[in-house]
Amino acid sequence: MDNQLPDDIEQLKALLREQRAQNQRLSGLVTSYRHEIDKLKAHIAKLQRMVFGSRSEKSRDKAARLLNK
């Protein structure tokens, strides 16, 4: 990767616009991944309650089967 920056102001502005656009795209991905992680954590918590909560043995067996899939 070339670490040299152009001397031309217009080229620098173009690079800055590209970097800002890339930053926005990556920020959107991070937000999307955070939402997915939150959903997965909630799902894991639900399964843990099913397995380790004060429910019947039948529910524990069902949750264990879900975890093994």
N, C-alpha and C positions, 0 to 999 in steps of 0.2 A: 504494500500500500504506500502510495506517495504521500509524504507528510508536507510537501511543499504547497503553500497556498499561492494562488495567482495574485499578481499585483493589480490587475484590472478590477475596479470597483464593481462593475456589472457582473463579472464572473463570481466575485465574492458574494454579491447579493443572491445570485442564482444558487450558489452552494448553501447559503444560509436558508433559502426557501426549501431546498431539498432536505436539509437537516431537520427543519421544523416539521415538514410533512412526514418524514420518517419517525420523528419523535411522537407525533400525533397517532400514527398507525400503531407504534409500539405501546403507547399508553392505552390505546383501545384494547390491544391484546392482553395487557396486564389486567385491565378491568374485567375483561371476559374470563380470564383464568382465575381471578379472585372469586368471581361469582360461581364458577364451576367448583372450585375448592370448597367454598361455603356450602354448596349443595351436597357435595360428597361427605363433608364433615357431618352435616345433619343426618345424612343417610346412615353413616357409620354409628352415630350416637343412637339412632333409632334401633339399629340392629343390636347394638350393645345392650340397650334396655330390654330388648326382646330376649336376649340370651342370659343376661345377668340380673335382670329385674325380678320382681316378686311375682312372676307369672308361672303358669303351669309348665310341667315338663314337656308337654306337647308343643307349646310355643317355642321352647328352647330347641327342640329338635327341628322345628321348621326354620328357625333362624340359623341354626348350624348348617342346614342344607343350603340356605341362601348364601352363606359365607363361603361355602365350598365350591360354589359354581364359578 
